[in-house]
């Protein structure tokens, strides 16, 4: 049986923009419940049967409007106090993002756009912490942004080597430039195109066997989708110390 891919509480994020340029977004602090309600308002039309006028008619639906509402509750955090108070009393929209962190590559990761804070409620009981409930309504159609991914790293600028090609000297691999967000790199050093046994660090110290040979390094970039290797240009032939 195949199990569904599920998400944790922290993987549904509500982020509020600060209105600056460039705008930065921060997670709302203190929430213990979060909800996103997507609603369709419909109109109904009764459509009778033309052949049997006594037969029960059927209702047909047409979508009149769509809306997205975000709700949340939890403790009233001092970090949110000024932001939410100013937002509510301004009567103006703020840019927000709903992030679905477990979205698969190519499916919507963000729903974002301007939104109004339409409810801001505080309650507290003696012996407990102040609680808050908020309701945020999107002001129009949110923009949906798909999660990138599904593509292995691609090299755009080849790896290179820094250092002097002399026996006893140390060479350092520079990874080059890659697209598709690599998360890690691995290294393999080569002597005249042949892999050097055990030379898999980002640096390599030249030995007597390297004298008269050219050295290259192969950098392999990896992300969640796959791995791609790229090899540097060769050094000059290594000289004896």
N, C-alpha and C positions, 0 to 999 in steps of 0.2 A: 504494500500500500504506500502510495506517495503522500508524504506529509505536506501540508501547505506551508509556504514561507510566511511567517508571522512577524509582527513588529512589536517592539517594547514601547512603554509609555513615552520615553524620551525621543522616540523616532517619529513621532508626530509633533512637529514644532510649529508654534505660533510666534512669528517674528514681527516686531514693530520698527518702522523706519524712523530715523531721527530728523528727517527733513533737510539734512545738510547736502552739500554737493562736493564730492560724491557721497551718496547716501549710504549710511551704515545701518544694519538691521541687528536687533538683539532679541534673544528669546525672552518672553515674559517670565519673570521670576515668581516662584511661589505657587504655581498652579498644581492642583492635585487632580483635577478633572479637565478634560478638553473635549470639545465636540465641534464637528463641522456638519452643518445641515444644508443640503442642497435641495431646494424645493421647486416644484413646477406648479404654477397656477393654471388651471385648465377651464375651458368653457365646454359646456355640454349641449349637444343638439339631439333632440328626439327624432329618430328616423323611422317612420312606419314602413311596414311591408306593403308594397304596391299591389301584390296579388291577393293578399289576405288582410284586409283592413282591420279585421278583428284580432289578428295575431298580436302578441305583445311587441311593442316597439323596442328598439335597442337605442341606448344612448351612445353617441359617438363623441369622442373627445378631441379637442384641439388645444395645444399648449398656447396660452396667452402670454405668460412671462416666466422667467427663471430668476431665482435668487440664491445667494449663498450667505449663510449666517454662521459666524464663529462664536462659540460660547466657551466659557471657562469659569472655574471656581477654585478656591484655595485660600491660602493665608494672604493677608494684605501685607505685601512686602514694601518696606520703605523705598527700595530701589524703583518701584513702580509709581509711587505716590504722585510725584510732580508730573510725570508723563501723562498718566491717566486723567488727573484732574484738569490739566491744561487742555488735553484732547477733548474731554467732555464739554467743558465750558466754552471752548472755541466754536463748537458747532461745525467744525470743518473736518474734512477727511484727512486721514494719514495713510501713507502707503504701508501695506502689510504684506506678509508672505505666509502662506501655509505650506510647510515643507513635509513631503512624504519621503522620509529617508530610505525606506525599504523599497521604493519604486524600482521596478526593473528597468534596465537600459532601454531607452526609446519610448518609455511611458512617462506621463506627467509626474515630475518631481515637485514642482512648485505651482501653486495657484496664487497669483499676486495682483495687486492693484490698489486703488484708493478705497478706503472704507471709513464708515462712521461708527463712533462709539455711541450706541443707542441706549445702553443700560450700564450703570455703575453703582452697585449696591454693596454696602458694608453692614455686617452684623457681628455681634460679639456677645458671649455669655460670660458671666463672672467665672473666673478661674481658667478661661480659655483665651486663645489668641483671636485677634480681629480677623474675620473672614471677609472674602470679597467674591462677588459674582459679576461677570462682565458679559455683555452681548455686543458683538461687532458685526455690522452688516456691510457687505461689499457694495460699493457705489458703482453699479454697472457690472459689465462682464469682466471677470478676472482673466488675466493672461495666463495661459498654461505653458510652462516651459518643461520640455522633456529632459529626462536624465541622460547625460552623455554616456558613452561607453559602448561596449560591443566591438571596439576596435583596439587591436594591439598597438603598442607604441610604434611610431614611425620616426626614423632618423632624418633630420633636416640639415644638420651640420655634423660632419664626421667627428668622431673622437680624435683627440690629439695627444701628444706626449711632450711633457716638459722635462728638462734635464739634459745633461751632457753625456754623449755616448762614449764613455771611457770606462775601462775595466775598474770595478770598485765603486763607480758612480751609481746614484739612485735615480731612476726614472719614475715619473708620476703620470698616471692616466687622467686625462680630462675627459669627462663623459660626452662632450658635444651637446648638441641641441636636439630635443625630441618633442614630438607632438603626442597627444592622447594621454597625457598625464601619467608618466611612469611613476611607480611607487618604490622601485628598488633597482639597483644596478649590480651586475657581477662582471668580473674581469678575467681575461685569459691572455697571458703574454705569449708571444710567438717569436721564434728565432728563425729568420729566413723563411717565414711562413709556416713553420712547424711548431705546434704547441709545446711550451716548456713545462715539464712535469712539476706540479706543485706551485706554479707561479699564478696564483689566482687572487692576489691582493691588489689594491689600487696603486701600490708602488712595487717596483722591482729593482733589486740591486744586481748590477751587471757582474758576471763572473768570467773566468778565463775562457770558458767554452763559447762565450759570445763574441770574442775578439774576431774581427774580420767579417762579422755577420750583421745584418740589419734587423732591428727589433720593431715589432708592431704590437699593438694591444687590441684585443677584441672586447668591446663593451656590449653587454646584453642588457637591454632595458625591459622591465617587466611591469605589467599592470594586471588588473583582475581578469582581463580577457586573454592575455598571452604575453609572449616574449619575442623580442626582435634583436638580432645581433648586428653590429656595425664595426668595421675594423679601420683603424687609423692608417695614415700614410706611414711608411717606414722611416726609421731614423737613418742617419748616415751609418756606415759600417763602424762597429765598435772598435776603438783603438786600445792598444795595450797601455797599461799604466806605466 
